[in-house]
Amino acid sequence: MTWLTVGTDAVLGVFALMFLLLWFKHRLRAFLAGAGVVVAYAISEVVKLVVREERPCRTAPSIAECPPHGDWSFPSNHSVIAGASAMAIWALHRTYGWIAAVCAIAAASSRVVVGVHYVHDVMAGLALGALVSWGIALLLRKKKPERAEMDAPTVVMQRLR
């Protein structure tokens, strides 16, 4: 086991830590954003069962231990989780979002480097995860006050309109 294989899983821990930190400020939104990561993972499992692509480590040597037969390659679950986490974190906190994006790209890249995924597996995983989280982030966006509410100088004026 190399630092690359350990690093791939450690990045998932970094995402968990970021969600925990965001929990203190956003509570329900952070929980639901994290739930979106679980939804993205579930979707990727369904896609894997449909596509059933063999891993590159079945035909070529790899740094990491090759997962057992039946653990398909497309899309990369690590990349789905990384992409979904990065997008969810980005929606909650821009600074953490930049860090999460770099971690997501590093995690996805390491899956190719250690030889357990093809490039298209991780690209599709990042895209799938990010799209699912982005959709959930749109649903969780705070509703902006209507124009009438913003113009009214007092609560009384709001009620008169």
Secondary structure in CASP SS format (residue, H / E / C, confidence):
PFRMAT SS
TARGET T0000
AUTHOR 0000-0000-0000
METHOD secondary structure of the structure
MODEL  1
M C 1.00
T C 1.00
W H 1.00
L H 1.00
T H 1.00
V H 1.00
G H 1.00
T H 1.00
D H 1.00
A H 1.00
V H 1.00
L H 1.00
G H 1.00
V H 1.00
F H 1.00
A H 1.00
L H 1.00
M H 1.00
F H 1.00
L H 1.00
L H 1.00
L H 1.00
W H 1.00
F H 1.00
K H 1.00
H H 1.00
R C 1.00
L H 1.00
R H 1.00
A H 1.00
F H 1.00
L H 1.00
A H 1.00
G H 1.00
A H 1.00
G H 1.00
V H 1.00
V H 1.00
V H 1.00
A H 1.00
Y H 1.00
A H 1.00
I H 1.00
S H 1.00
E H 1.00
V H 1.00
V H 1.00
K H 1.00
L H 1.00
V H 1.00
V H 1.00
R C 1.00
E C 1.00
E C 1.00
R C 1.00
P H 1.00
C H 1.00
R H 1.00
T C 1.00
A C 1.00
P C 1.00
S C 1.00
I C 1.00
A C 1.00
E C 1.00
C C 1.00
P C 1.00
P C 1.00
H C 1.00
G C 1.00
D C 1.00
W C 1.00
S C 1.00
F C 1.00
P C 1.00
S C 1.00
N H 1.00
H H 1.00
S H 1.00
V H 1.00
I H 1.00
A H 1.00
G H 1.00
A H 1.00
S H 1.00
A H 1.00
M H 1.00
A H 1.00
I H 1.00
W H 1.00
A H 1.00
L H 1.00
H C 1.00
R H 1.00
T H 1.00
Y H 1.00
G H 1.00
W H 1.00
I H 1.00
A H 1.00
A H 1.00
V H 1.00
C H 1.00
A H 1.00
I H 1.00
A H 1.00
A H 1.00
A H 1.00
S H 1.00
S H 1.00
R H 1.00
V H 1.00
V H 1.00
V C 1.00
G C 1.00
V C 1.00
H C 1.00
Y C 1.00
V H 1.00
H H 1.00
D H 1.00
V H 1.00
M H 1.00
A H 1.00
G H 1.00
L H 1.00
A H 1.00
L H 1.00
G H 1.00
A H 1.00
L H 1.00
V H 1.00
S H 1.00
W H 1.00
G H 1.00
I H 1.00
A H 1.00
L H 1.00
L H 1.00
L H 1.00
R C 1.00
K C 1.00
K C 1.00
K C 1.00
P C 1.00
E C 1.00
R H 1.00
A H 1.00
E H 1.00
M H 1.00
D H 1.00
A C 1.00
P C 1.00
T C 1.00
V H 1.00
V H 1.00
M H 1.00
Q H 1.00
R H 1.00
L H 1.00
R C 1.00
END
